[in-house]
Amino acid sequence: MILDIEPVEQARPRAIRYGRSIRVYDPPKVSKYKKQLSQLARLQYNAEPLDGMLAVDIKFYRRVQKSLSKIERSRRLSGEHRPTVKPDLDNYIKSTLDALNGILWTDDACIVDLHAHKYYSDDPHIEITVKEL
C-alpha cells in the first residue's frame, strides 16, 4: 500500500487540567496527520482489519532539504545518503501504527515482526506491506 502523505513523527503528548482530572492529547500536527493517514488507508483497504500475528514493513519517504548542493541532493535521492537526522525512525513508526489501528489491523499489538526504513524523496509518502504469519 502506498499512502501519499508526508510522514509526521509522534510528538510528546500534551496535557490540560480540568479541576482534578487531566486530559492528554496529541499536538495538532500529529492529530491532523493521524486523521489524514487513516482516511487514506480506508480508501485503499476495504477489508476487515487483520487480527493475528502480523509482519509489517514500512518505508518512510521524507523531503530532501532545499539548501543542498546538486551533488548532495542527487546522492540523497538515489539512496546513497539516507536520513540520519531527526525525526527519529521510531517516532515515525509510532504515529503511523497508531493511525492504522482498526483499519489495517485490529491493534498494533498484533505486529510481531516490524521492519522500517527512512529515505529521501521529492514525493514524500509511506509504503506499507503487511503479511499474516
Secondary structure, DSSP 8 states (H G I E B T S, - for coil): -EE-S--------EEEEETTEEEEE--HHHHHHHHHHHHHHHHH--S--B-S-EEEEEEEEEE--SSS-HHHHHHHHHTSS---SSS-HHHHHHHHHHHTBTTTBS-GGGEEEEEEEEEEESS-EEEEEEEE-
